[in-house]
Amino acid sequence: MKIIVPMAGMGKRMRPHTLTVPKPLIPIVGKPIVQRLVESIGAMSGASIDEVAFIIHPSFGAAVEKQLIALAEKLGAKGSIYYQTEALGTAHAILCAAPSLEGNVTVAFADTLFKADFTVDTENDGAIWVKRVADPSAFGVIKTDADGHITEFVEKPTTFVSDMAIIGIYYFKDGAYLKKELQFLLDNDIKDKGEYQLTNALENMKNQGRKLVAAPVVEWLDCGNKDVTVDTNSRMLELIEGEELVSPTARIENSIVIPPCYIGDNVVLKNSVIGPHVSIGNNTEVSKSVISRSIIQTGSYIQHKVIHNSMIGNSVELRGQAEDLSIGDYTVTK
């Protein structure tokens, strides 16, 4: 199986974090989002992964490309890099990896994590993973018949069509056929809301008799902005099994760690309370602080701070001020 990962977006909703790091490389419980995504697909499917093709913006640079190739090779797969220079829609993004669209293909957009039964019925031509949502107008949605076959695709409906939202994970039995349908959209300039949409290609495939089924997810964890990424980190800390969450090289001095937390390599905690739901990246030091429900990245220094529901980047120095107080009755400080 091949995994196609479109990830060329500039992550504007995650700024300032994405000014220096592409959004899919922001860590969730110590691993980049895209790494957790690809590893999850491999583990859930049980299939052998032959290739992981990453579609990125050229500005991401050689260091990011090297990191992505290493990620694929760690899974025993070939790593490929393709470029999308303009944001022209989901169909265009996938087609940028045209040489890799052959055989069994899973397409996974790199701003979401999930937990699902990834068993695919090979009698069908494809599967689209979906989740019921309260506000479907922000998503591509589907309708199905009694057998679970998809009967309609609608991109960001302005009136109610369905509450079954496409989460951004797709399986196709025939990648070459998908490539042909994507190319048809571009050749004929078929756009929806100004962009070439994958849902239009899927609609064409359905109309030509291809059997596409809806597959439900148990968990859908978004990484689209700061708040939902912190939420996702918190939930992943609860879901992860079989990973060492506190590094044996961490130094924990006169501090309390309230699980679940991830404490990376060479982290130093002094006179602090950490957790629950905190991830702290390698080589970070925290002193005289209280941190809960937050992501702290690598090589940072934090002292005299109370932090909650926060994301702090790499090589940050954050110092508060110790206070000597005498506060009387009925006082409120903010």
Residue pairs with C-beta under 8 A, 6 or more apart in sequence:
1 45
1 47
1 48
1 49
1 50
1 103
1 104
1 105
1 106
2 49
2 50
2 51
2 52
2 53
2 100
2 101
2 102
2 103
2 104
2 105
2 106
2 175
3 38
3 41
3 42
3 49
3 51
3 52
3 53
3 77
3 105
3 106
3 107
3 108
4 53
4 55
4 94
4 97
4 100
4 101
4 105
4 106
4 107
4 108
5 24
5 34
5 37
5 38
5 52
5 53
5 54
5 55
5 108
5 109
5 110
6 55
6 84
6 90
6 93
6 94
6 96
6 97
6 107
6 109
6 110
7 22
7 23
7 24
7 34
7 54
7 55
7 56
7 109
7 110
7 111
8 55
8 56
8 57
8 83
8 84
8 87
8 93
8 96
9 23
9 57
9 87
9 111
10 18
10 57
11 17
11 18
11 22
11 23
12 18
13 224
13 225
14 23
14 26
14 224
14 225
14 226
14 229
16 313
17 23
17 26
17 226
17 311
17 313
18 26
20 313
20 314
21 313
21 314
22 56
22 57
22 60
22 64
23 33
23 110
23 111
23 223
24 32
24 33
24 34
24 37
24 110
24 111
25 32
25 33
25 34
25 64
25 67
26 32
26 33
26 223
26 229
26 295
26 297
27 33
27 279
27 281
27 295
27 297
28 36
28 113
28 223
28 229
28 232
28 233
28 236
28 279
28 295
29 36
29 233
29 236
29 237
29 240
29 243
29 245
29 262
29 279
30 262
30 264
30 279
30 281
31 39
32 67
32 71
33 110
33 111
33 113
33 223
34 54
34 68
34 71
34 110
35 71
36 113
36 236
37 108
37 110
37 112
37 113
38 49
38 52
38 71
38 72
38 75
38 108
39 75
40 113
40 114
40 115
41 49
41 106
41 108
41 118
41 169
42 49
42 75
44 115
44 116
44 117
44 118
45 106
45 118
45 119
45 120
46 118
47 104
48 76
49 75
49 76
49 77
50 77
50 78
51 72
51 77
51 78
51 79
51 80
51 100
52 68
52 71
52 72
52 75
52 77
52 78
52 79
52 80
53 79
53 80
53 81
53 82
53 97
53 100
54 68
54 72
54 79
54 80
54 81
54 82
55 82
55 83
55 84
55 93
55 94
55 96
55 97
56 64
56 65
56 68
56 81
56 82
56 83
56 84
57 83
57 84
57 85
58 83
58 85
65 81
68 79
68 81
69 79
69 81
70 79
71 79
72 78
72 79
72 80
73 79
80 97
80 99
80 100
82 96
82 97
82 100
83 96
84 92
84 93
84 96
86 92
87 195
88 195
88 196
89 191
89 192
89 195
89 196
89 197
89 198
90 109
90 195
90 196
90 197
90 198
90 199
91 182
91 185
91 186
91 195
91 196
91 197
91 198
91 200
91 201
92 182
92 186
92 195
92 196
94 101
94 107
94 178
94 182
94 198
95 101
95 179
95 182
95 183
95 186
95 196
98 179
98 183
100 175
101 175
101 176
101 178
101 179
101 182
102 175
102 176
102 179
103 174
103 175
103 176
104 171
104 172
104 173
104 175
105 171
105 172
105 175
105 178
106 169
106 170
106 171
106 172
107 169
107 170
107 171
107 172
107 198
108 168
108 169
108 170
109 168
109 169
111 168
111 222
111 223
111 224
112 167
112 168
112 169
112 220
112 221
112 222
112 223
113 219
113 221
113 223
113 232
113 236
114 129
114 167
114 169
114 217
114 218
114 219
114 220
114 221
115 217
115 218
115 219
115 239
116 129
116 169
116 215
116 216
116 217
116 218
116 219
117 215
117 218
120 127
120 171
120 215
121 127
121 213
122 173
123 211
124 149
124 173
124 211
124 212
124 213
125 172
125 173
125 174
125 177
125 205
125 210
125 211
125 212
126 170
126 171
126 172
126 173
126 178
126 202
126 205
126 210
126 211
126 212
126 213
127 170
127 171
127 212
127 213
127 214
127 215
128 142
128 150
128 166
128 169
128 170
128 171
128 202
128 212
128 213
128 214
128 215
129 166
129 167
129 169
129 170
129 214
129 215
129 216
129 217
130 142
130 164
130 165
130 166
130 167
130 214
130 215
130 216
130 217
131 164
131 165
131 167
131 216
131 217
131 220
132 163
132 164
132 165
133 139
133 163
133 165
134 163
136 157
136 160
136 161
136 162
136 163
136 164
136 165
137 156
137 157
137 158
138 156
139 156
139 165
139 166
140 153
140 154
140 155
140 156
140 165
140 166
140 197
140 198
140 199
141 153
141 154
141 157
141 161
141 162
141 163
141 164
141 165
141 166
142 150
142 152
142 153
142 154
142 162
142 164
142 166
142 214
143 150
143 151
143 152
143 154
143 161
143 162
143 164
144 150
144 151
144 164
144 213
144 214
145 151
148 213
148 214
149 211
149 212
149 213
150 202
150 206
150 212
150 213
150 214
151 206
152 161
152 162
152 203
153 199
153 200
153 202
153 203
153 206
154 161
154 162
154 199
155 192
155 193
155 197
155 199
155 200
156 193
164 214
166 199
167 217
167 220
169 217
170 198
172 178
177 205
177 210
178 201
178 205
181 201
181 204
181 205
182 196
182 198
182 201
184 190
184 201
184 204
185 191
185 196
185 197
185 200
185 201
186 196
190 196
190 200
191 197
192 199
192 200
202 212
205 212
206 212
219 235
219 239
221 231
221 232
221 235
221 236
222 228
222 229
222 231
222 232
223 229
223 232
226 311
227 309
229 295
229 311
230 293
230 294
230 295
230 309
230 310
230 311
233 277
233 279
233 295
234 276
234 277
234 293
237 245
237 260
237 261
237 262
237 276
237 277
237 279
238 260
245 259
245 260
245 261
245 262
245 263
246 257
246 261
246 262
246 263
247 263
247 264
247 265
247 266
247 267
247 282
249 265
249 266
249 267
250 263
250 264
250 265
250 266
250 267
250 268
250 269
251 266
251 267
251 268
251 269
252 263
252 269
253 268
253 269
253 270
253 271
254 270
254 271
255 269
255 270
255 271
255 272
255 273
255 274
255 286
256 272
256 273
256 274
256 275
257 263
257 269
257 274
257 275
258 273
258 274
258 275
258 276
258 292
259 275
259 276
260 275
260 276
260 277
261 274
261 275
261 276
261 277
261 278
261 279
261 280
262 278
262 279
262 280
263 269
263 274
263 280
264 279
264 280
264 281
264 282
264 283
264 284
264 298
265 282
265 283
266 282
266 283
267 280
267 281
267 282
267 283
267 284
267 285
267 286
268 284
268 285
268 286
268 287
269 280
269 285
269 286
269 287
270 285
270 286
270 287
270 288
271 287
271 288
272 286
272 287
272 288
272 289
272 290
272 291
273 289
273 290
273 291
274 280
274 286
274 291
274 292
275 291
275 292
276 292
276 293
277 292
277 293
277 294
278 291
278 292
278 293
278 294
278 295
278 296
279 294
279 295
279 296
280 286
280 291
280 296
281 296
281 297
281 298
281 299
281 300
281 314
282 298
282 299
283 298
283 299
284 296
284 297
284 298
284 299
284 300
284 301
284 302
285 300
285 301
285 302
286 296
286 302
286 303
287 301
287 302
287 303
287 304
288 303
288 304
288 322
289 302
289 303
289 304
289 305
289 306
289 307
289 320
290 305
290 306
290 307
291 302
291 305
291 306
291 307
291 308
292 307
292 308
293 308
293 309
294 307
294 308
294 309
294 310
294 311
294 312
295 310
295 311
295 312
296 302
296 312
297 311
297 312
297 313
297 314
297 316
298 314
298 315
299 314
299 315
300 312
300 313
300 314
300 315
300 316
300 317
300 318
301 316
301 317
301 318
301 319
302 312
302 316
302 318
302 319
303 318
303 319
303 320
304 319
304 320
304 321
304 322
305 318
305 319
305 320
306 320
312 318
327 333
